């Protein structure tokens, strides 16, 4: 997919696999374009021609990349919403999840009280009024990414009760790295004033994030 780069965030961690994350504004069918980009990134990670790969769904609903001899050792995850797609891919990476949301006004107080643990709802309420919708989406995107990384989905809302990391200052800027101390770790950050991105994985990784205009 051709695109003009907006900004790149590279977080290299020695002796750890790198997850490539691409966030693209698109016009047209987001789902089809996300699948196309997922295959392109998987082909880069695996060092094979993209036309030799296909994307299938596992029983959990997660996308899986297959080559001529079956599934490849390349994890992929896809998110698409409102003219934006996000795709993550990494070789030698387990349990990968990505989620993207446009930063917009939401009913943060009612939604947080309904779906989030009390401590997270309180953290949102403590933000400046103009930050609260973004703070809600900060947590929401992590929960979506974590659910994908676990291969479980949100479980009818149960996954929203899983606690996630909240930043100790606002904004925290680009993430440094995904820590290895938890079974599944996640990071989230506002990559632009309009977009919130989250990545989760079972593997300690470095990140290579690029925002692109695919229109």
Secondary structure, 3 states (H helix, E strand, C coil): CCCEEEEEEEECCCCCCEEEEEEEECCCCHHHHHHHHHHHHHHHHHCCCHHHCEEEECCCCCEEEEECCEEEEEEEEEEEECCEEEEEEEECCCCCEEEEEECCCCCHHHHHHHHCCHHHHHHHHHCCHHHHHHHHHHHHHHHHHHHHHHCCCCHHHHHHHCCCCCCCCCCCCCCCCCCCCCCCEEEEEECCCCEEEEEEECCCCEEEEEEEECC
